[in-house]
């Protein structure tokens, strides 16, 4: 997605725009009305955990294709590349599941009736929480399942000028709770996310969701998230905090509160260090640290270490991870702006 500034750059689902200083590959134009864009990201992740051993995976790798008509109607299809291979090996997956492969399949209609409103219909990530993706292997954050609602069919209404001037953006969604297939299930979920730029350096988000989880028979799940992101005037230092109140969560049935706190410092134009603390009530404490370097215009490398202490088991786990990420596409905003090798 297109972003603007460092603060929203850390968010995976908010819709801003970024002007890249790097040389861009133009989208494909079909006449004056249609354009075709594509993006892909390949992540090669090596993880060494004391409890689970060493393994390589392609988690987070994707390919995405979008067709747009007059910047008003947009069709997006996104697939998870790890679903194509057997156990993350070069061998194709014999049990390939199309529903698991397709993570996004939606239509976005902008400026409905000439107003600053967008409507998104289909299989999509539901706007909720901050979902900061600063750590090199951010999906190792134990709060990910509390911060994300994705791969579900639903309807989202995006009010890009906010609500009564109180917020800059309000996103309201109705969706199914069961994720990861190509069937439209019971629409038993509702959510709202409100965002406000308090100043040029501070962004506030507030979210609430209610999910029926009929397919789990675990009762209605509720989540409420409050988050704040701030950055220094030069953008070199970014900090964030997000707390989540929840109930009947399948991942943490005995908990009702979690929090994540982190910071990122740009030690060089191409390199940043990240620290993060995560806590889930009655479950765990986790401290993580990582470093990310943009090697070339499209290739980056990251390394991280996480120490997790499990409350109930009175045990701990130490894990290391290295990830190489290669990005390509013709949208322009997936390319690195500052990198070590080959810079002009």
Secondary structure, 3 states (H helix, E strand, C coil): CCCCHHHHHCCCCCCCCCCCCCCCCCCEEECCCEEEEEEEEEEEEEEEECCCEEEEECCCCEEEEEEEECCCEEEEEEEEHHHHEHHHCCCECCCCCHHHHEEEEEEEECCHHHCCEEEEEEEECCCCCCCCCCCCCHHHCCCHHHHCCCCEEEEEEEECCCCCCCCCEEEEEEECCCCCCCCCCCCCEEEEEEEEECCCCEEEEEEEEEECCCCCCCCCEEEEEEEEEEECCCCCEEEEEEEEEEECCCCCCCCCEEEEEEEEEEEECCEEEEEEEEEECCCEEEEEEEEEEECCCCEEEEEEEEEEEECCCCEEEEEEEEEEEEEEECCCCCCCCCCCCCCC
